[in-house]
Amino acid sequence: MKLRDQLKQNPYGSLVWRVFIGVVGGLITLVGTIFLFAPGPGILVLLAGLGILATEFAWAANAIRKTKSIAQATSERIGIPLWVKYLIAAVGAVLSILFILVFHA
């Protein structure tokens, strides 16, 4: 049985799970924010943290949607080649899957 299913069977388990996701996602989002100003993959880590938070919190899902629309508008304005967009999406997808496997399984 999965850890999340076991926790949600307990009366306080759902709250414990949401706090856990909030802490882990919040820390990863914070590290991503720091990486925006320090050397590192800031945007990817920041979006990974928001992705983790979006599994339990609607505001994080809304933030991801807004970020996606801003990124799309910016890439159209700058004129990023299509293959670069696909490369960025592929790398982001692989990293997201890895984070989900590590933190959700």
Secondary structure, DSSP 8 states (H G I E B T S, - for coil): --HHHHHHHSTTHHHHHHHHHHHHHHHHHHHHHHHHHSSS-HHHHHHHHHHHHHTT-HHHHHHHHHHHHHHHHHHHHHT--HHHHHHHHHHHHHHHHHHHHHHH-
